[in-house]
Amino acid sequence: MPSRQACAVSGLLVLVLVAAQASAQASPVPVPRVDTATHRLGADGSRLRAVVLTYRSSLTRDSVASFVGEVQIKISETQYAGAPAWLLAQNGARGTAAASDTLVVARADLRPLHWIASLGPARLAVEFTADTVFGAMSSPLGRHNIVLGNRADLLVNSAAVDALLATVSLDGGWRDSARVLVLDSGGSTTTPATIAVDGEEHVSVPAGEFDCWIVSLETERGSERLWVSKQDQTVVRSEQIVPQLGGAVLERALIRIEPSVPPAAPLPPSTSSPTRHSR
């Protein structure tokens, strides 16, 4: 079975928590049914706002909750390769390891353009062109190149999901589909996902009380529930099942909302220059 470190590395670098390659030898995990309906996502990037959000994360396993760390998400305007963009920067800690995750997306429709992340010794650098995703990831488990076809509906990390939910018109019947980027020590791929409003609930988190839509994200690798404020469509709470940790639940809760931050400095086409590889 994979080590706790391997699972933690995957947890930072990808949206869906997947285990290292050795987990393939474990008992099969029940796979939720995924709706593969035609992609209809209509993200309106003009609805996103510059803000600083701080979350507290915990992992519950066998009824025992463990503190994972605090993560600050900064959303700010920037430019990338001379074009308007949003910078989605996550910084914090996972246990004793420093974590950093920066995603640049197009201002108009949130298409991913550039992504770098790190957790302790683990590193990730990815570039996105109109038709290709290319880059590399490395960790104590080894180094792996990333070369995939790109898609307009690709979601690459939790910040991308949060941003999407802030820019679509949610209601009680909202439902859509997308593809999720999955990276682990065995390689890289994309997997179909269904995103839908399952209900509504009044929730209390350290940042306050909110009337929320409950949104589910289902993939072949796992599932996540997100509580999205009806007022401004900020994710205030989420729960993600981690099959590779025996069904443990990774939870985050919003603890602080801070004012908008100044626009970030323009970014060059690539700050990390990952080597492009032929298919």
Contacts in CASP RR format, 6 or more apart in sequence:
PFRMAT RR
TARGET T0000
AUTHOR 0000-0000-0000
METHOD contacts of the structure
MODEL  1
MPSRQACAVSGLLVLVLVAAQASAQASPVPVPRVDTATHRLGADGSRLRA
VVLTYRSSLTRDSVASFVGEVQIKISETQYAGAPAWLLAQNGARGTAAAS
DTLVVARADLRPLHWIASLGPARLAVEFTADTVFGAMSSPLGRHNIVLGN
RADLLVNSAAVDALLATVSLDGGWRDSARVLVLDSGGSTTTPATIAVDGE
EHVSVPAGEFDCWIVSLETERGSERLWVSKQDQTVVRSEQIVPQLGGAVL
ERALIRIEPSVPPAAPLPPSTSSPTRHSR
1 19 0 8 1.000
1 22 0 8 1.000
1 23 0 8 1.000
1 26 0 8 1.000
2 19 0 8 1.000
2 20 0 8 1.000
2 22 0 8 1.000
2 23 0 8 1.000
2 244 0 8 1.000
3 20 0 8 1.000
5 140 0 8 1.000
6 19 0 8 1.000
6 20 0 8 1.000
6 139 0 8 1.000
6 141 0 8 1.000
6 185 0 8 1.000
7 17 0 8 1.000
7 19 0 8 1.000
7 20 0 8 1.000
7 242 0 8 1.000
7 244 0 8 1.000
7 245 0 8 1.000
8 94 0 8 1.000
8 97 0 8 1.000
8 119 0 8 1.000
9 119 0 8 1.000
9 122 0 8 1.000
9 139 0 8 1.000
9 141 0 8 1.000
10 17 0 8 1.000
10 18 0 8 1.000
10 19 0 8 1.000
10 20 0 8 1.000
10 183 0 8 1.000
10 184 0 8 1.000
11 17 0 8 1.000
11 119 0 8 1.000
12 94 0 8 1.000
12 99 0 8 1.000
12 101 0 8 1.000
12 117 0 8 1.000
12 118 0 8 1.000
12 119 0 8 1.000
12 122 0 8 1.000
13 101 0 8 1.000
13 117 0 8 1.000
13 119 0 8 1.000
13 122 0 8 1.000
13 124 0 8 1.000
13 137 0 8 1.000
13 157 0 8 1.000
13 183 0 8 1.000
14 156 0 8 1.000
14 157 0 8 1.000
14 181 0 8 1.000
14 182 0 8 1.000
14 183 0 8 1.000
14 184 0 8 1.000
15 155 0 8 1.000
15 156 0 8 1.000
15 157 0 8 1.000
15 158 0 8 1.000
15 160 0 8 1.000
15 161 0 8 1.000
15 180 0 8 1.000
15 181 0 8 1.000
15 182 0 8 1.000
16 180 0 8 1.000
16 182 0 8 1.000
16 191 0 8 1.000
16 219 0 8 1.000
16 221 0 8 1.000
16 222 0 8 1.000
17 240 0 8 1.000
17 242 0 8 1.000
17 244 0 8 1.000
17 250 0 8 1.000
18 182 0 8 1.000
18 183 0 8 1.000
18 184 0 8 1.000
18 221 0 8 1.000
18 244 0 8 1.000
19 26 0 8 1.000
19 184 0 8 1.000
19 244 0 8 1.000
20 141 0 8 1.000
20 184 0 8 1.000
20 185 0 8 1.000
20 186 0 8 1.000
21 141 0 8 1.000
21 184 0 8 1.000
21 185 0 8 1.000
21 186 0 8 1.000
23 244 0 8 1.000
26 244 0 8 1.000
29 222 0 8 1.000
29 243 0 8 1.000
29 244 0 8 1.000
31 220 0 8 1.000
31 222 0 8 1.000
32 218 0 8 1.000
32 219 0 8 1.000
32 220 0 8 1.000
32 222 0 8 1.000
32 223 0 8 1.000
33 218 0 8 1.000
34 191 0 8 1.000
34 192 0 8 1.000
34 193 0 8 1.000
34 194 0 8 1.000
34 218 0 8 1.000
34 219 0 8 1.000
34 220 0 8 1.000
35 175 0 8 1.000
35 177 0 8 1.000
35 192 0 8 1.000
35 194 0 8 1.000
35 196 0 8 1.000
35 218 0 8 1.000
36 177 0 8 1.000
36 192 0 8 1.000
37 176 0 8 1.000
37 177 0 8 1.000
37 194 0 8 1.000
38 177 0 8 1.000
39 151 0 8 1.000
39 152 0 8 1.000
39 153 0 8 1.000
39 176 0 8 1.000
39 177 0 8 1.000
39 178 0 8 1.000
39 179 0 8 1.000
40 176 0 8 1.000
40 177 0 8 1.000
41 152 0 8 1.000
41 153 0 8 1.000
41 164 0 8 1.000
41 168 0 8 1.000
41 176 0 8 1.000
41 177 0 8 1.000
41 178 0 8 1.000
42 109 0 8 1.000
42 167 0 8 1.000
42 168 0 8 1.000
43 109 0 8 1.000
43 110 0 8 1.000
43 163 0 8 1.000
43 164 0 8 1.000
43 167 0 8 1.000
43 168 0 8 1.000
44 109 0 8 1.000
44 167 0 8 1.000
44 168 0 8 1.000
45 86 0 8 1.000
45 107 0 8 1.000
45 108 0 8 1.000
45 109 0 8 1.000
45 110 0 8 1.000
45 167 0 8 1.000
46 107 0 8 1.000
46 108 0 8 1.000
46 167 0 8 1.000
47 166 0 8 1.000
47 167 0 8 1.000
47 233 0 8 1.000
48 75 0 8 1.000
48 86 0 8 1.000
48 110 0 8 1.000
48 163 0 8 1.000
48 166 0 8 1.000
48 167 0 8 1.000
49 75 0 8 1.000
49 166 0 8 1.000
49 232 0 8 1.000
49 260 0 8 1.000
50 75 0 8 1.000
50 76 0 8 1.000
50 77 0 8 1.000
50 260 0 8 1.000
50 261 0 8 1.000
50 263 0 8 1.000
51 74 0 8 1.000
51 75 0 8 1.000
51 234 0 8 1.000
51 257 0 8 1.000
51 258 0 8 1.000
51 259 0 8 1.000
51 260 0 8 1.000
51 261 0 8 1.000
52 72 0 8 1.000
52 73 0 8 1.000
52 74 0 8 1.000
52 75 0 8 1.000
52 256 0 8 1.000
52 257 0 8 1.000
52 258 0 8 1.000
52 259 0 8 1.000
52 260 0 8 1.000
52 261 0 8 1.000
53 72 0 8 1.000
53 73 0 8 1.000
53 75 0 8 1.000
53 234 0 8 1.000
53 254 0 8 1.000
53 256 0 8 1.000
53 257 0 8 1.000
53 258 0 8 1.000
54 70 0 8 1.000
54 71 0 8 1.000
54 72 0 8 1.000
54 73 0 8 1.000
54 254 0 8 1.000
54 255 0 8 1.000
54 256 0 8 1.000
54 257 0 8 1.000
54 258 0 8 1.000
55 70 0 8 1.000
55 71 0 8 1.000
55 72 0 8 1.000
55 73 0 8 1.000
55 252 0 8 1.000
55 253 0 8 1.000
55 254 0 8 1.000
55 255 0 8 1.000
56 67 0 8 1.000
56 69 0 8 1.000
56 70 0 8 1.000
56 206 0 8 1.000
56 252 0 8 1.000
56 253 0 8 1.000
56 255 0 8 1.000
57 67 0 8 1.000
57 68 0 8 1.000
57 69 0 8 1.000
57 70 0 8 1.000
57 71 0 8 1.000
57 94 0 8 1.000
57 250 0 8 1.000
57 251 0 8 1.000
57 252 0 8 1.000
58 65 0 8 1.000
58 66 0 8 1.000
58 67 0 8 1.000
58 68 0 8 1.000
58 69 0 8 1.000
58 250 0 8 1.000
58 251 0 8 1.000
58 252 0 8 1.000
59 65 0 8 1.000
59 66 0 8 1.000
59 68 0 8 1.000
59 242 0 8 1.000
59 245 0 8 1.000
59 248 0 8 1.000
59 249 0 8 1.000
59 250 0 8 1.000
59 251 0 8 1.000
60 66 0 8 1.000
60 248 0 8 1.000
60 249 0 8 1.000
60 251 0 8 1.000
61 245 0 8 1.000
61 246 0 8 1.000
61 247 0 8 1.000
61 248 0 8 1.000
61 249 0 8 1.000
68 94 0 8 1.000
68 95 0 8 1.000
68 250 0 8 1.000
69 92 0 8 1.000
69 93 0 8 1.000
69 94 0 8 1.000
69 95 0 8 1.000
70 92 0 8 1.000
70 93 0 8 1.000
70 255 0 8 1.000
71 90 0 8 1.000
71 91 0 8 1.000
71 92 0 8 1.000
71 93 0 8 1.000
71 99 0 8 1.000
71 252 0 8 1.000
72 90 0 8 1.000
72 91 0 8 1.000
72 92 0 8 1.000
73 88 0 8 1.000
73 89 0 8 1.000
73 90 0 8 1.000
73 159 0 8 1.000
73 162 0 8 1.000
74 87 0 8 1.000
74 88 0 8 1.000
74 89 0 8 1.000
74 90 0 8 1.000
74 91 0 8 1.000
74 261 0 8 1.000
75 86 0 8 1.000
75 87 0 8 1.000
75 88 0 8 1.000
75 163 0 8 1.000
76 86 0 8 1.000
76 87 0 8 1.000
76 89 0 8 1.000
76 260 0 8 1.000
76 261 0 8 1.000
76 262 0 8 1.000
76 263 0 8 1.000
76 264 0 8 1.000
77 84 0 8 1.000
77 85 0 8 1.000
77 86 0 8 1.000
77 87 0 8 1.000
77 107 0 8 1.000
77 263 0 8 1.000
77 264 0 8 1.000
78 85 0 8 1.000
78 86 0 8 1.000
78 87 0 8 1.000
78 104 0 8 1.000
78 263 0 8 1.000
78 264 0 8 1.000
78 265 0 8 1.000
78 266 0 8 1.000
78 267 0 8 1.000
79 85 0 8 1.000
79 266 0 8 1.000
79 267 0 8 1.000
80 104 0 8 1.000
80 113 0 8 1.000
80 114 0 8 1.000
80 266 0 8 1.000
80 267 0 8 1.000
80 269 0 8 1.000
81 113 0 8 1.000
81 267 0 8 1.000
81 268 0 8 1.000
81 269 0 8 1.000
82 266 0 8 1.000
83 106 0 8 1.000
83 107 0 8 1.000
84 106 0 8 1.000
84 107 0 8 1.000
84 108 0 8 1.000
85 104 0 8 1.000
85 105 0 8 1.000
85 106 0 8 1.000
85 107 0 8 1.000
85 113 0 8 1.000
85 267 0 8 1.000
86 104 0 8 1.000
86 105 0 8 1.000
86 106 0 8 1.000
86 107 0 8 1.000
86 110 0 8 1.000
86 163 0 8 1.000
87 102 0 8 1.000
87 103 0 8 1.000
87 104 0 8 1.000
87 264 0 8 1.000
87 267 0 8 1.000
88 102 0 8 1.000
88 103 0 8 1.000
88 104 0 8 1.000
88 105 0 8 1.000
88 159 0 8 1.000
88 160 0 8 1.000
88 163 0 8 1.000
89 100 0 8 1.000
89 101 0 8 1.000
89 102 0 8 1.000
89 103 0 8 1.000
90 99 0 8 1.000
90 100 0 8 1.000
90 101 0 8 1.000
90 102 0 8 1.000
90 157 0 8 1.000
90 158 0 8 1.000
90 159 0 8 1.000
91 99 0 8 1.000
91 100 0 8 1.000
91 101 0 8 1.000
92 98 0 8 1.000
92 99 0 8 1.000
92 100 0 8 1.000
93 99 0 8 1.000
94 119 0 8 1.000
97 119 0 8 1.000
97 120 0 8 1.000
98 118 0 8 1.000
98 119 0 8 1.000
98 120 0 8 1.000
99 117 0 8 1.000
99 118 0 8 1.000
99 119 0 8 1.000
99 120 0 8 1.000
100 116 0 8 1.000
100 117 0 8 1.000
100 118 0 8 1.000
100 119 0 8 1.000
101 116 0 8 1.000
101 117 0 8 1.000
101 118 0 8 1.000
101 157 0 8 1.000
101 159 0 8 1.000
102 115 0 8 1.000
102 116 0 8 1.000
102 117 0 8 1.000
103 112 0 8 1.000
103 114 0 8 1.000
103 115 0 8 1.000
103 156 0 8 1.000
103 157 0 8 1.000
103 159 0 8 1.000
103 160 0 8 1.000
104 112 0 8 1.000
104 113 0 8 1.000
104 114 0 8 1.000
104 115 0 8 1.000
104 267 0 8 1.000
105 111 0 8 1.000
105 112 0 8 1.000
105 113 0 8 1.000
105 160 0 8 1.000
105 163 0 8 1.000
106 113 0 8 1.000
109 152 0 8 1.000
110 160 0 8 1.000
110 163 0 8 1.000
110 164 0 8 1.000
110 167 0 8 1.000
111 128 0 8 1.000
111 152 0 8 1.000
112 128 0 8 1.000
112 154 0 8 1.000
112 156 0 8 1.000
112 160 0 8 1.000
113 127 0 8 1.000
113 128 0 8 1.000
114 126 0 8 1.000
114 127 0 8 1.000
114 128 0 8 1.000
114 267 0 8 1.000
114 269 0 8 1.000
114 270 0 8 1.000
114 271 0 8 1.000
115 124 0 8 1.000
115 125 0 8 1.000
115 126 0 8 1.000
115 127 0 8 1.000
115 128 0 8 1.000
115 156 0 8 1.000
115 157 0 8 1.000
116 124 0 8 1.000
116 125 0 8 1.000
116 126 0 8 1.000
116 271 0 8 1.000
116 272 0 8 1.000
117 123 0 8 1.000
117 124 0 8 1.000
117 157 0 8 1.000
118 124 0 8 1.000
121 139 0 8 1.000
121 140 0 8 1.000
122 137 0 8 1.000
122 138 0 8 1.000
122 139 0 8 1.000
122 140 0 8 1.000
123 137 0 8 1.000
123 138 0 8 1.000
123 139 0 8 1.000
124 136 0 8 1.000
124 137 0 8 1.000
124 138 0 8 1.000
124 183 0 8 1.000
125 135 0 8 1.000
125 136 0 8 1.000
125 137 0 8 1.000
125 272 0 8 1.000
125 273 0 8 1.000
125 274 0 8 1.000
126 133 0 8 1.000
126 134 0 8 1.000
126 135 0 8 1.000
126 146 0 8 1.000
126 156 0 8 1.000
126 274 0 8 1.000
127 133 0 8 1.000
127 134 0 8 1.000
127 135 0 8 1.000
127 270 0 8 1.000
127 274 0 8 1.000
127 276 0 8 1.000
128 150 0 8 1.000
128 154 0 8 1.000
129 150 0 8 1.000
130 150 0 8 1.000
131 149 0 8 1.000
131 150 0 8 1.000
132 147 0 8 1.000
132 148 0 8 1.000
132 149 0 8 1.000
132 150 0 8 1.000
133 146 0 8 1.000
133 147 0 8 1.000
133 148 0 8 1.000
133 149 0 8 1.000
133 150 0 8 1.000
133 154 0 8 1.000
133 181 0 8 1.000
133 188 0 8 1.000
134 145 0 8 1.000
134 146 0 8 1.000
134 147 0 8 1.000
134 148 0 8 1.000
134 274 0 8 1.000
134 276 0 8 1.000
134 277 0 8 1.000
135 145 0 8 1.000
135 146 0 8 1.000
135 147 0 8 1.000
135 274 0 8 1.000
135 275 0 8 1.000
135 276 0 8 1.000
135 277 0 8 1.000
136 143 0 8 1.000
136 144 0 8 1.000
136 145 0 8 1.000
136 146 0 8 1.000
136 274 0 8 1.000
136 275 0 8 1.000
137 143 0 8 1.000
137 144 0 8 1.000
137 146 0 8 1.000
137 183 0 8 1.000
137 188 0 8 1.000
138 144 0 8 1.000
139 185 0 8 1.000
141 185 0 8 1.000
142 185 0 8 1.000
144 183 0 8 1.000
144 185 0 8 1.000
144 186 0 8 1.000
144 187 0 8 1.000
144 188 0 8 1.000
145 275 0 8 1.000
145 277 0 8 1.000
146 183 0 8 1.000
146 187 0 8 1.000
146 188 0 8 1.000
147 188 0 8 1.000
147 276 0 8 1.000
147 277 0 8 1.000
147 278 0 8 1.000
147 279 0 8 1.000
148 181 0 8 1.000
148 188 0 8 1.000
148 189 0 8 1.000
148 190 0 8 1.000
149 190 0 8 1.000
151 179 0 8 1.000
151 190 0 8 1.000
153 177 0 8 1.000
153 178 0 8 1.000
153 179 0 8 1.000
154 178 0 8 1.000
154 179 0 8 1.000
154 180 0 8 1.000
154 181 0 8 1.000
154 190 0 8 1.000
155 161 0 8 1.000
155 164 0 8 1.000
155 178 0 8 1.000
155 179 0 8 1.000
155 180 0 8 1.000
155 181 0 8 1.000
155 193 0 8 1.000
156 180 0 8 1.000
156 181 0 8 1.000
157 181 0 8 1.000
158 238 0 8 1.000
161 195 0 8 1.000
161 217 0 8 1.000
161 224 0 8 1.000
161 226 0 8 1.000
161 235 0 8 1.000
162 226 0 8 1.000
162 234 0 8 1.000
162 235 0 8 1.000
164 178 0 8 1.000
164 195 0 8 1.000
165 215 0 8 1.000
165 226 0 8 1.000
165 228 0 8 1.000
165 233 0 8 1.000
165 235 0 8 1.000
166 232 0 8 1.000
166 233 0 8 1.000
166 234 0 8 1.000
166 235 0 8 1.000
167 233 0 8 1.000
168 174 0 8 1.000
168 176 0 8 1.000
170 197 0 8 1.000
170 213 0 8 1.000
170 215 0 8 1.000
170 228 0 8 1.000
170 230 0 8 1.000
170 233 0 8 1.000
171 197 0 8 1.000
172 197 0 8 1.000
172 199 0 8 1.000
172 200 0 8 1.000
172 213 0 8 1.000
173 196 0 8 1.000
173 197 0 8 1.000
174 196 0 8 1.000
174 197 0 8 1.000
174 213 0 8 1.000
175 194 0 8 1.000
175 195 0 8 1.000
175 196 0 8 1.000
175 197 0 8 1.000
176 194 0 8 1.000
176 195 0 8 1.000
176 196 0 8 1.000
177 192 0 8 1.000
177 193 0 8 1.000
177 194 0 8 1.000
177 195 0 8 1.000
178 192 0 8 1.000
178 193 0 8 1.000
178 195 0 8 1.000
179 190 0 8 1.000
179 191 0 8 1.000
179 192 0 8 1.000
179 193 0 8 1.000
180 190 0 8 1.000
180 191 0 8 1.000
180 192 0 8 1.000
180 193 0 8 1.000
180 219 0 8 1.000
180 221 0 8 1.000
181 188 0 8 1.000
181 190 0 8 1.000
182 188 0 8 1.000
182 189 0 8 1.000
182 190 0 8 1.000
182 191 0 8 1.000
182 221 0 8 1.000
191 219 0 8 1.000
191 220 0 8 1.000
191 221 0 8 1.000
192 219 0 8 1.000
192 220 0 8 1.000
193 217 0 8 1.000
193 218 0 8 1.000
193 219 0 8 1.000
194 216 0 8 1.000
194 217 0 8 1.000
194 218 0 8 1.000
194 219 0 8 1.000
195 215 0 8 1.000
195 216 0 8 1.000
195 217 0 8 1.000
195 218 0 8 1.000
196 215 0 8 1.000
196 216 0 8 1.000
197 213 0 8 1.000
197 214 0 8 1.000
197 215 0 8 1.000
198 214 0 8 1.000
198 215 0 8 1.000
198 216 0 8 1.000
198 225 0 8 1.000
199 213 0 8 1.000
199 214 0 8 1.000
200 211 0 8 1.000
200 212 0 8 1.000
200 213 0 8 1.000
200 214 0 8 1.000
200 230 0 8 1.000
201 212 0 8 1.000
201 214 0 8 1.000
201 227 0 8 1.000
202 209 0 8 1.000
202 210 0 8 1.000
202 211 0 8 1.000
202 212 0 8 1.000
203 209 0 8 1.000
203 210 0 8 1.000
203 212 0 8 1.000
203 227 0 8 1.000
203 236 0 8 1.000
203 237 0 8 1.000
204 210 0 8 1.000
205 236 0 8 1.000
205 237 0 8 1.000
205 253 0 8 1.000
205 254 0 8 1.000
205 255 0 8 1.000
206 253 0 8 1.000
206 254 0 8 1.000
206 255 0 8 1.000
206 256 0 8 1.000
207 236 0 8 1.000
207 253 0 8 1.000
207 254 0 8 1.000
207 255 0 8 1.000
207 256 0 8 1.000
207 257 0 8 1.000
208 254 0 8 1.000
210 227 0 8 1.000
210 229 0 8 1.000
210 230 0 8 1.000
210 231 0 8 1.000
210 236 0 8 1.000
211 229 0 8 1.000
211 230 0 8 1.000
211 231 0 8 1.000
212 227 0 8 1.000
212 228 0 8 1.000
212 229 0 8 1.000
212 230 0 8 1.000
212 236 0 8 1.000
212 237 0 8 1.000
213 227 0 8 1.000
213 228 0 8 1.000
213 230 0 8 1.000
214 225 0 8 1.000
214 226 0 8 1.000
214 227 0 8 1.000
214 228 0 8 1.000
215 225 0 8 1.000
215 226 0 8 1.000
215 227 0 8 1.000
215 228 0 8 1.000
216 223 0 8 1.000
216 224 0 8 1.000
216 225 0 8 1.000
216 226 0 8 1.000
217 223 0 8 1.000
217 224 0 8 1.000
217 225 0 8 1.000
217 226 0 8 1.000
222 240 0 8 1.000
222 241 0 8 1.000
222 243 0 8 1.000
223 240 0 8 1.000
223 241 0 8 1.000
224 238 0 8 1.000
224 239 0 8 1.000
224 240 0 8 1.000
224 241 0 8 1.000
225 238 0 8 1.000
225 239 0 8 1.000
225 240 0 8 1.000
226 235 0 8 1.000
226 237 0 8 1.000
226 238 0 8 1.000
227 235 0 8 1.000
227 236 0 8 1.000
227 237 0 8 1.000
227 238 0 8 1.000
228 234 0 8 1.000
228 235 0 8 1.000
228 236 0 8 1.000
229 235 0 8 1.000
229 236 0 8 1.000
234 254 0 8 1.000
234 257 0 8 1.000
235 254 0 8 1.000
236 253 0 8 1.000
236 254 0 8 1.000
237 251 0 8 1.000
237 252 0 8 1.000
237 253 0 8 1.000
237 254 0 8 1.000
238 251 0 8 1.000
238 252 0 8 1.000
239 249 0 8 1.000
239 250 0 8 1.000
239 251 0 8 1.000
240 249 0 8 1.000
240 250 0 8 1.000
240 251 0 8 1.000
241 247 0 8 1.000
241 248 0 8 1.000
241 249 0 8 1.000
241 250 0 8 1.000
242 248 0 8 1.000
242 249 0 8 1.000
242 250 0 8 1.000
END
